[in-house]
Amino acid sequence: MLWRDVAREYGITDPAGLALLGTAAECLDRVRAAQVAIRQHGECVTDRYGQVKINPACGLEKDARAGMLAALKALHLDLEPLRDRPGRPSGGR
C-alpha cells in the first residue's frame, strides 16, 4: 500500500523514484516482520548460554526503519503532493 499510495499521491513515475519507493516499501515490510518477531519472542531473549540479550529483531527493526526513512527522504517528499483541484500555492519565496 505504501508504494501505491505514495506513487499516486506524489505522481512518482521516473525509474529512480520508483526504485527508491520500492526500497522504502521493502524496508517497511522488514519493519513489520521484525515487529511480529518482537511480539512473539519479546524484546529480550535468552541465548543458548542462558544470558538475557536484546532480541536481534530489535536491531533489524531499527535498521529497516532508518532505511525506509532514508529512501523517503531521498524522494524529497516534503513537497506538496500533486493536486488536481484548486488550493493554496506552495510557499516557495
C-alpha positions, 0 to 999 in steps of 0.5 A, a space after each residue: 500500500 505504501 508504494 501505491 499510495 505514495 506513487 499516486 499521491 506524489 505522481 512518482 513515475 521516473 525509474 529512480 523514484 520508483 526504485 527508491 519507493 520500492 526500497 522504502 516499501 521493502 524496508 517497511 515490510 522488514 519493519 513489520 516482520 521484525 515487529 511480529 518477531 518482537 511480539 512473539 519472542 519479546 524484546 529480550 531473549 535468552 541465548 543458548 548460554 542462558 544470558 538475557 540479550 536484546 532480541 536481534 529483531 530489535 536491531 533489524 527493526 531499527 535498521 529497516 526503519 532508518 532505511 525506509 526513512 532514508 529512501 523517503 527522504 531521498 524522494 524529497 517528499 516534503 513537497 506538496 503532493 500533486 493536486 488536481 483541484 484548486 488550493 493554496 500555492 506552495 510557499 516557495 519565496 
